Amino acid sequence: MLPLRFVLPASLPIALPLAPAQEADKPSGPTPATDAAGRQELFKFQQKVAKLVDVDLKALEQALDAVGAPWTPGRLPVR
C-alpha cells in the first residue's frame, strides 16, 4: 500500500503567510447590546451575593448562636 500524501503547489506555502487578513477574520469588540447584557447579568449576580451576605449569612450566624455552636473562623464572635 502506498503512503497517502497531499501534494501542494510549490507556491502555496509561500503565499499563505502573505495573504491579507479578511475583515471577517478580525475579532470584533463588544457591542452596545453585549455591554448592556453583561451589565444586567453583573447586576443580577451582585444582588444575589448581597442577599447571601446580608440576609442568608446573618440568619445562619444567628441560628448558630441560638443553639450555642462554638465559634468558627470567619464568624464574628457573640458579644
PyMOL commands that set and color helices and strands:
alter all, ss='L'
color gray80, all
select helices_A, chain A and resi 12-18+23-25+32-66
alter helices_A, ss='H'
color red, helices_A
deselect
rebuild
show_as cartoon
